[in-house]
Amino acid sequence: MSGRNQTSRYRDRRHAGQILGWRLVEVGVLGRFPPRRLVLGLPRGGVPVAGEVARVLAAPLDVFLVRKLGVPGHEELAMGAIASGGTRILNGPVIEHLGVSDEDLEAVARVEADVLARRERAYRRDRPALPVEGALLIVVDDGLATGASMRAALHGLKDQHPAAVVAAVPVGSPETCRALRADADEVVCVQMPARFVAVGQAYDDFSPTTDDEVRAVLDVVELRA
């Protein structure tokens, strides 16, 4: 795992993606895996970061969708996540501590699955997903807090038989970045501040990414194998 404890701020997600792309080059991750690479951004915030990583690495870009399963009444708190293809990762301690029922969990999962399917169609439009089998996948988000979304993505992608999967983020909780090594072949967290509070603390501009911004990144950075 590559990362450092010092904290400096990124101007925005694009700036973070440029730094992350060059960090992937510097640490030699790419040379240890097959040459066919594919950068996958996790919408929405991970896509502008991934777009810049794809530029630095001269690699194709695609999206892999993940939706957080928010606790009813406390939607900002993740009790798990779902990913394209139906993969589901649950945060057992949160579910148990808050007494979330199976019925409530399934209701939230159905809603989020519908949103995921709609966004997948909207982002790709008529373009098919790029093939991941046998490729080095670099899965990018704008940061890692609980890691639920990234873990769901990694598990969903491994079912598609890639050669290797690298989780790459500009900033993350040290505990989450370390724990993620069980789910990825390599983890690259550029910054792992000892006093991690939230992903947004590393950014000057952490305004929400819109669907139009996601589509614009995908349109500019060619989606081709």
C-alpha positions, -999 to +999 in steps of 0.1 A: +000+000+000+013+034-009+004+066+010+016+093+034+004+109+066+011+145+056-019+165+046-020+191+018-051+203+001-062+197-035-078+226-054-106+203-067-112+168-079-094+173-112-062+185-094-065+155-071-067+132-101-036+146-116-017+140-084-031+105-081-022+096-116+014+106-112+016+088-078+005+056-096+034+061-120+059+069-093+052+039-071+056+015-099+022-002-096+016-004-133+048-023-141+038-052-118+006-060-136-006-067-172-002-039-197-039-036-207-053-010-183-087+003-176-095+032-153-129+030-136-144+060-118-170+056-091-198+081-098-203+107-090-173+123-073-148+097-084-153+103-121-136+137-124-107+122-105-106+092-127-108+113-158-074+129-149-059+096-139-069+082-173-052+111-190-020+107-171-019+069-178-032+072-214-057+046-205-094+041-214-120+054-189-153+039-179-176+041-149-186+014-124-216+023-104-220+020-067-248+032-045-246+037-007-273+021+014-281+048+039-296+041+073-333+051+072-336+085+088-298+089+088-291+086+051-256+100+054-246+070+074-238+040+053-251+006+064-237-009+032-235-004-006-245-021-038-227-022-071-234-029-108-242-065-113-260-068-079-231-071-056-240-060-020-217-052+009-232-047+043-218-029+074-229-054+100-219-034+131-239-003+119-270-025+111-268-043+144-261-012+165-290+008+150-314-022+149-321-019+112-346-045+102-343-068+072-375-052+058-360-017+060-327-029+045-344-045+015-366-014+010-336+008+008-317-017-014-346-017-039-347+020-042-310+024-046-309-005-072-334+015-093-314+046-091-282+027-100-298+012-131-312+046-142-278+063-138-259+036-156-281+041-186-278+079-184-240+080-180-232+055-208-261+063-230-258+038-259-222+028-251-216-007-237-194-012-207-157-018-216-145-054-211-127-059-178-117-096-181-080-100-181-073-062-176-056-043-149-084-023-133-077+010-115-107+018-095-108+055-085-129+075-060-124+110-046-116+095-012-122+068+013-141+072+046-159+039+055-148+023+022-182+007+017-186+019-018-151+009-029-154-025-013-187-031-032-171-021-064-140-043-059-161-074-050-184-068-080-155-064-104-136-095-092-166-115-103-157-104-139-122-120-138-098-091-142-061-097-141-057-074-111-076-047-093-060-015-078-080+008-055-067+044-059-078+075-041-063+109-034-072+107+004-085+082+028-088+071+064-057+053+074-077+024+089-099+021+058-070+022+034-052-005+054-083-027+057-089-024+019-058-044+012-079-075+019-101-066-011-076-053-037-043-064-052-029-030-044-041+001-026-028+036-034-040+064-010-020+095-017-028+110+017-038+092+049-041+120+075-037+108+111-066+130+121-090+120+093-124+135+097-140+135+062-129+133+026-138+169+020-111+181+044-085+175+017-102+197-009-106+235-013-136+228-037-156+197-028-189+208-042-211+179-054-205+164-088-235+166-111-247+140-136-240+164-164-204+167-151-200+129-151-213+127-187-190+155-198-159+137-184-169+105-201-175+123-234-142+141-234-120+112-223-127+085-250-143+053-238-124+029-260-104-003-254 
